[in-house]
Amino acid sequence: MPAIVATLSICIVFFPVVLLVGPARFLFTPLAISVVLAMLASYLLSRTLVPALARLLMHSEHHDAPGSALPEGGWKRVAVRFNRWRDEKFERFQNGYSAVLRAALAHRRFTIATAAAIGVASLGLVFVVGTDFFPSVDAGLMKLHFRAPTGSRIERTEAQVAGVEAGIRGIIPANEIETINAMIGVPISYNLAFVQTDNVSPMDAEILIALKPDHAPTAGYMRRIRKMLAQGFPGATAYFQPADIVSQVLNFGLSSPIDVQVEFADLQKGYEFARRLRDGIAEIPGTADAHIVQVIDYPALRVDVDRLRAAQAGLAQRDVANNLLVSLSSSGLVAPSYFLNPHNNVNYTVVVKTPLPQLASVDQVMATPITNGAPVASVSGTPSPAAVPEAPTQMLSGIADLRPGGSPEQINHYTVQRVIDVGANVEGRDLGAVATDIQKRIDGLGKLPPGMRITLRGQNQVMNQSFRMLGLGLILAALLVYCLMVILFQSWLDPFIIMVAVPGALVGILWMLVFTHTTINVESLMGSIMAVGIAVSNSILLVSFANDIRIEREELTPLEAALEAGRTRLRPVIMTALAMIIGMIPMALGLGEAGEQNAPLGRAVIGGLGFATIATLFVVPVVYATLRVKLPSKHVMEQKFLAEEREGMPEGIDAAAHSGSRA
């Protein structure tokens, strides 16, 4: 029974994965499925293949007496001597453990009070560790968004980007740079929704920097690049964006892990609040690259059409807009046309637009001819193709005035509402603490105008949702494990004693995260789930053995049974914990490319199992000796059922059944 209970307990603790949402669900569902299937397969093999292999391969194995002669042969002689030395050392360790456990059992109240005090004091570490959605990874990539002064032409932006690249090459050694690529201006002309970019005008550029494998920490280079940009490019705005695929997925398409959305119908008024938030966020420790994504004062020329004069000329507002659209942006947007080359069967786009040299001044723009597109009717009443070029035209200057002004360069919507986004990166501090301080800044704005709403979005929103689901799932998993053990042990008390090891695992996880400067994130929470499952399985071994030995030797007191169970189960408990801890050491060290991504999982498992093993070997026996005064209820019920069964049998059959049960 202990084996199946331990196996099912480890499987059940992975139930919280079912409640995960977003990227975390797709990241950890395969992990949970793999662990559950592996545990079930190991239990099946332990009951089928392992006994058969033990019978075949270990039939000649035997334990020599301590004073027996050594066998002949080199390797066998060395192996026997090593086994004797190992057993002698472990027996000394076992005796030392028994002495310490005997002292703990003699002072049960002090032991329980000390363990409870350590657990309560460790709860304060939750506010020290910090929280992140996912551990940061140094992928050797940097993506810098550079925005020249508002209204800069693409030639001027290109010159400034060249200066930025020169500054970057002066900061990063040449032997560490793989490539530097720059995308200047709008990547496509028809729909920016198809491209993951913040480029919305010729003043924008994105610079992607790829480093070679053996490079210095990327965060240090980013700090130096920020300082260089602030000193060398006044008037420009620059901020780093997620460069690797993991960060981009976790940001859900946003350009920053922190995104504050200001929703308001009045764009100008909303921008004032966004500017106040940007300045306030920049003062918060741990934030970097505070910026406003949208530009609402982009230089523009506003065409005011005199509708009366246009109507007298047979033109409408629509005709002015269509003619300017074709002249400035080509006919490819409103009337795409293609030419099929008969020689290579390739379609070529054919567009009509005014050449840029003929739009170099306001006067040239005002000289744009405006037509209504309607052909002149012939005498017969049908349009004449020859008359189309002779359609009446009107210069733009004859029906409209042109005045300079400003307009939003981009308009973003969230659930239909117009929004202004204030973005920021997190550096040198955990995401949860930074988000808490930003929320305080938002609350400090006071009463907002009617209809305005300010919402903190980004990774923090998804992190809180994932943590709530994981926390709820962990509580549910603990209840399910407890109910499973209640059914199998037929007792409410024994499962409670077994679950005493769980707080020890949680305390160890918190201390390990503090010592390794690791935050609470989805990875470390998954490690916590694994540590809790293994801690419960080890505790099951000890409590189950204590119950069995009390049934076999009813004269034993609970204290003696707990001492014997701890001494006997010391080896399997330590073997299970050490096997898991040693296997997790490479992961905890974060070795390999982007190894720091899974390091919190390994650290949580190591810390949790270390403390849980101590709790299993010392606290669980003390609690067992204190609470389990009577014999296990399962044994009492079985004896009662056997007595009732014997009472209903004839005397001869009863004696035969009684002797058979003893056999």
N, C-alpha and C positions, 0 to 999 in steps of 0.2 A: 503493500500500500504506500509506503513513503515515496517510492520511485514515481508512481503515477501521480501522486499529489504534487510532488515537486515539479514534475514535467508540466502538468496542467496549470500550475501557478505561474510559471514563467510564460506560458502561452497567453494566459488571461491578462497579464499586466500590459500586453501590447494592444489591448482593446482601445486605449485612447487614440491610436492612429486613425481609427474609423471616423473620429470627430474632427480631424484636421481639415482645413479648407485652404484653398489657394496653392501656391507652389510647395508649401511644406507637405501637403498631402501627397503630391506626386514624388517628392524626394524620399519620404519615409515609409510609404506603403510597401514598396518592394523590400525594404529592410525588415519590416515587421513580418511580412509573408515568409521571407527566407528564414528568419529565426524560428517561427512557429513550425514550419515544415521540417526544419532541421531537428528541432526538439522531438517532434513526433516520430521522425525516422530513427533518431537515436534511441528512443524508448523501445521501439519495435525491434531494433537490432540487439539491444541489451537483453531482450527476452528470447531471442531466437539464435542469432549468429554468435554472439559473445559466449554463451555457455558451451556451444559446440566447439568453438575455437579453443576455449580454455581446456576442454576435455582432450582435444587432440594435441595441443602444443605444450601443455603444462603437466602432462602425466608423469614426467620424470622429475618434476620439481619437488623438493622437500626442504624442510627447515632443519638445519643441523643444530645440535645442542651447543651451548656456548663453549664447552670445553672439549668438543670433539676434534679429532684430527683433521687437518686440512687435506683436501683431495689432491690427487696427482694431476699434473698438467699445468701449464703456465697460465693461460687465460682463465681457466676455471678456478684455479687457486687464487688469482687476483680478484675475481668476481666475488668469491666467498668471503675473502678478507674485507673487501669493500662493503659487502652487505652487513657483515658483523659490525664493522666500524659505524656504518650509518644507523643500524638499529640501536647500537649503544648510545650514540649521540641523541637519537630521537627519544629513547627511553629516559635519558637525563632531562631532556626538554619536557617530556610528558610528566615526569615527577615534579619538576619545577612548576609547571602549569597546575598540577593537582594541588600543590601547596598553596598557590595563590588563590585558586578557586575555593579551597577549603576555608581560607581566611575570609573571602568574600561571603561565603555561605554562613560563616559564623557571625558576620555583621551585616545581615541582610538589609536592615533599615538604612544603614549608612550607605550601602552600595546603591540601593534604589534611589535614595535621595540625591546622591552625587550624580548618578546618570540623569535624573530628571533635571537637576540644576544645570548640567552641561547642555542638555537639549533646549531648555528655556533660554539660556544665555546665547545659544547659537542662533536663535530666531532673529536676533538683531542683525546678523550678517546679511539677511535678505536685503536690507537697505544699504549695505556697503558694497555688495557684489556688483550691482547694476544690471541692466537688462538691454539686450540687443535682439533683433529679429534673427539675424544670421551672422556668424563670425566673418569678419573682414578677411579678404584674401589678397595677397600681393601677387597679382597675375602678371606684373611687368608691363601693364598697359596704362596709358593716361590719355584721356580725351578732354581736350580743352576747348571750350566755346569762347571765342573772342568776338566782341562786338565793338566796332569802331565808333567814333562819335556819330550821333544820330544824323542821318542823311548823307553819310559818306558814299562817294561813288566807288564802284568796284575796283577801279584802278588804285585809288587811295587805300582801300582796304587791303589790296594785294601787297602794296608797299609796306603797310604796317605789319601784315602777317609775316613778310620776309624778315622784318626786324625782330618779331617775336621768335621766329625759328632760329635766328642768329643768337638771341639771348638764351634759348633753350640749349643750343649746342655749346654755349659757353658754360652752362651749369652742369650738364651731363657729359661725362667723358665720352670721347668718340668711340672707344672700344666697348661701351655699354649700349650704344644706340643701334637698334636694328633698322628701323625706318621712321621717318617723320612724314606724314601725309596731311595735306591741307585741302579742305573743300570750302571754297569761297563762293558766297552768293547762294541763290536758291537752286537746289539740285534739279528740280523739275518745275515746269511752268504751269501745270494744270491742277495738281492736287497734292498738297503736302501731307495729307493723311496716309499716303502710301510710303512715306519715308520717315524713319525715326530720326528727326533732326529738329533743332531749334532755329535753324537758318530760315529767315523769312524775308530777307532783303539783301541788297548788295553790301551792306555794312557788316554782315554776319559771316563768320568763318568758324569751321571746326577743324582742330588740329589733333590728329591721332598720333601718339608717340608710342612705339613698341620698343621695349628694351630686350637685350639679350639675356639668356638664362642666368648668367653669373653677374647680377647687377646689385647695386646697393639698394636699400629700402626705398620703395617708390614714394612713400609718404614724405620722406625727407626732401626729395626732389620737388614734390608738389609745393611744399612750404617755400622753398627757395624761388620757384617759378612765380608764385603769388607775389612775393616781395619784389621780384624783378619787374613784373607787370605794373604793380602799383607805383613804382618809382619812374619807370621809363615810358609809360604810355598813359599820361593823364587824359581824362575825358573818355577813355575806353572802359568797357566792362568785360570782365573775364571770370569764368567759373568752370570748375571741373565737373564733368558729367560721368555717369557710370560707363566704364569702358569694357569690362569683361561681361560675358553672357550671363553669369549668375547674378551680378548686380543689376543688370538691365531687367531681368525677369523679376527680381525682388522689388524693383521700383515700379513695376506695372506700367512701363512706358513713360514715367515722369523723369525729368532731368535731374532730380535731386531726391535724396531719401526723406528730406523734410519739405513738405509742400503745404503752405497755408493759402487757402482759397478765400477770396473776398467776393461775395456775391452781392451785387447792388445794381439797380437799373441805371443810376447815374454813374457813367464810367469815370468821369472826372472826380467826383466825390469819392468813389471807391478807390481811385488811385491815390488820393491823399491818405486814406487809412492804410493802404498797402505800403506807402512810403514810410509812414510812422512805424509800421511793423518791421519793415526791413532794417531801419536804423536801430530799433530795439533788439531785434534778433542778432544783429552784428555785435552787440555788447555782451551777449550771453557767452560765458566760457564754454569752449568745446564746439562752437559753431565756426564755420568758414564759408566764404563765397556767398554771403547773403545778397540776394539780387531779386529784381522783379523781372519776370519772364517777358511780359508784354511791353511793347513800345506804343504809347498813345499819342505822341507828339511828332510823328514822322512828317518831314516836310512834304507838302503837297500843293498842287495848283488846283484851285477850285473853279470850275466852269459854271457860271451863272447864266442860264439861257433866258433871254427875254422872250417869253412865250408868245406875246402879241406880235412881235416882229417875225418870229419863226412861223407863226400861223399865217401871216400875210404872205410869207414865202413858200407856203405849202409844206412846212416842216413841223415835226413834233419833237418832244424831248427824246423819244426813243430813237429817232433818226440821228440826233447829235451823239447819243451814247454809242450807237452801233458804228458810226463812221469813225469816232475816236478810238474805239476798241480795235477795229481793223487796222487803222493807221498806226497805232502805238504798239499793239500786241499781235498783229497779224490776223489773217482770216482763218488760221488753223483752229482757233477756239470756237468759232461760230459756224464756219462752213468748211470743214476739212475736205481736202481734195487730194487725189493721188494719181500718179502717173505710173503706168505699168510699162517697164522697159521690155520691149519684145525680144531683146538679145539675151537677157539673163533672167527674165521673169521675176524681177524684183520691183516691189511697189516703192515709189518715192513720194514723200509728202510735198505737195505744191502749195505754197502760201504766198499771200500778197501783203506787204506792209511798207510803210514809209522808211527809207534808209535812215539810220541814226544821224549821219551828217546833216540831213535836212531837218532835223529836230533839235538843233543846237541852241536855239534861242526862243524866247516867248513869241516873238513876231512870226517865226516859222511855224510854231504850233497854231497861232491864230490864223495863219493862212491855209489851214487844212480845209479842203472843199467838203461841203456837206450836201448830200443828196438824200432824197427819200426812197431811192431804189425803184421807183415806179417808172416804167417806160412811157414815152410820149405816144399817144394813140394816133393811129393813121386815120385816113378818111373812111376806110371801111369799118372802123371800130375795133380792129384787131391790132395788137402791138406789132410794131415793126422792129425787127432786130437791128436794122441799120439806124433806127432813131434812138436806141438806148444810150450810146455815148453822147448824144446831144441832149440828155435829160437836163433840166434846169438845175444849176448848182448855186450854192451860196457859201461864201467864206464864213469861217467860224467867227471872225471878228465882226461880221455884219449882224449876227443874231445873238451874240453872247459876250460876256465880259470875263476876264481872267484875273483872279486875285490869289496871292499866296496865303497859305494857312497850314494847319496841321491836322492829321487824321490818325486813327489807330492803324498801325501796320498789321496787326493780327487781332482777331477776336476769338476768344475761347469760350466754350460753353460747357457746363456740367449740369446734367438733367435740365436742359433747355435754358437754364439761367446763364447770363453773362458772368464770367468770373475773371478775376485778376489773381495770378499766382505769384506768391512770394516763396522762393526756393532757398535752401541752405544745405550745406554739407555738414557732416559730423566729423570732428577730428579731435583725438586725444581724450574723448569722453564717451560714455555709453549713451546709446540712443534714447533710452527711457528717461534719463536725467535731463537731457537736453530738451526732449519733448515736454517734460513737466515744466521746465522754466519758460518755454515758449508759450505754453498754455496760460501760465501766470501773466505773461505780457499781454496776451489776448484779453484776459479777464481785466487787466489793468486799464484797458481802453475806456472802460466805463460803459454807460448806456449808449448803444449804437442807434443810428437813425432808423426809423421804421422801415422795414423791408430789407435791411442789411443783415447778412449772416456771414460770420467768419468761422471757418472750419479747418482744423488741423488734420491733414491727410498725409499720405505717404506710407513709409514702412511702419511708422508707429501705430497707425490704425490697424494694419494687418497683424502686427506683432501682438497687440492687445487681444485681438480676436482669437489668434492661434493659442495664446497663453490661457485664455479663458476656457477654450475647448479642451486643451491638454489637461488643465487642472481639474475640470469636471470629469474628464475621462479617467484620470488617475484615481480620483475618489471612487468612481464607479468600479474601476478595476480592483481596488482594495476591498470593496464590499463584495464583489463577485468571488474573489479569492477566499475571503472569510466565510462566505456562505458555502463554497465548495468544501472547505475544510470542516465546517460544521457537519455537513452531510457525511463525509468520509470518516471523521473521528467520532461522530455521534455525540458531540459535546460542544457546548458554547464556550467553555473555559480554555480548552487546549488551543483552539485557533487564536484566542486572544493572547495567550502566552507566546505563540509563534510570531504573531504580528509585532511583538515588542522589538524585534530586530529592525523593523522598518524605520522608526525614528532615528536609530543609529546610522542607517544608510543615508538618510537625508542630512543629518548633521555632518557626516563625512564629506558629502558632496559640497556643502556650503564652504567648509574649511578648505577643501582642495581648490575650489574656484577662487577663493580669496588669496591663497598662497601663490597660485599660478597667474593671478591677474586676469582671470577669465570671467566673462559675464554670463549671466543666465540667458540662454538663447534656446532655439529649437533643438540644436544639436545636443547641448548639455541636458536638456529635459529628456531627450530620448535616452541618453546615457543613464539618467536617473531611473527611468523605467526599467532598464536592463539590470541596474544594480539592485533595485527593490525586488525584482523577481528572483535573482540568485540568492539574496539575503533570506528571503522567505523559504526557499528550498533548503538552505543549510539549517535553518532553524527547525524545519520539519524533521530533519534527520535526528537532531538531538532530542526533541520532545517525544518523537515516536519511540526512540530507543529507551528513554526513561520510562515510558508507559509499559513497554514490553518487559523490561527487567523487573518492574514492580509486579507484573502479572506472574512471571516465572518464580520470583522470590518474594512472596507476600510479606515476609518479615522485614523487608527493607523499608526504612522511613523515606519520606519524600526528599529529605536532604541527602541521604546516602544514594538514592536513585539519581538525583541530579548530579552528584559528584561522579558517579560511575559513568553516567551518560556523557558528561563532558570529557572525561578521560578517554573513553572508548571512541567517541566520535571526533576526537581532536584531529586525527590524521585525515579522514575524508573531508572535513570542513576546511582545513588548511589547504589540502590539495585542490579542492574546487575553487577556492578564492585565489590561490596563487596562479593556477592555470589561466584564469580570466585576467588577472592583473598583469601577468607577464605577456599575455597576448595583446594587451591594450597599450603596453609601453611604447612601441613604435608609433602608434596613432597619437598617443598623448604628447609625444615629442614634436609632432608636426613635421615629420621628415618627408622629403620629396616635394615635387612641384605642387604648390597650393595645398600643402599638407595641413596648414593651420585651419583649413575649413572643417576638418573632422576632429581636430585636436580636442575641442571641448567635450565631445562624446567620450573619448578615451579617458580624459581626466576625471569626468564625473563618475565613470565606472570604477576607476582605481580608488578614488576617494571614498565613494559609497561603499565598496566592498571591504576596504580596509577597516573602516569604523564599524560596518555591519558585522564583520567577523569577530571583532572585539565584543560587540554587544551579544552576539550569538554564544560566544564561549564563556562570558562572565555574567551578563545581565539576565539572559534567558534562563540559565540554571537557577539563579537567585529567585527570579519571579516564579519559576516552576516550584521550587521548594517552599515558597511562601503561600502560593494559591492552591496548588494541587495537593491538598491534604488527604482527600479520600482517593480510593482507587479509581482508575479511569472508568467513566460511566459506560463505555462500550463493553468493557470486560464484565462489569456488574450486570448489564443487561443480558449479555450472552449467558452468564451463569444462571440468571433468573429464567431465561427461556429454556435452558437445558433442564433445570429443576422442574419446571412446569411440564416439559415434555416427558420426563421420567415418571412424574406422578400419574400421567395418563396411560402408561404402558403396564402390561402384566409383569409380575415379579421376575420371571425368567428372562423375558426380553429386556427388562430394565437392567438386570445384571450384565447381560451380554453387551448392551449398548454402552453401559458405564465402563466396562473393561475395554471395549473398542475405542471409546473416546480417550482413555488413558494411553492406549497404544498409539 
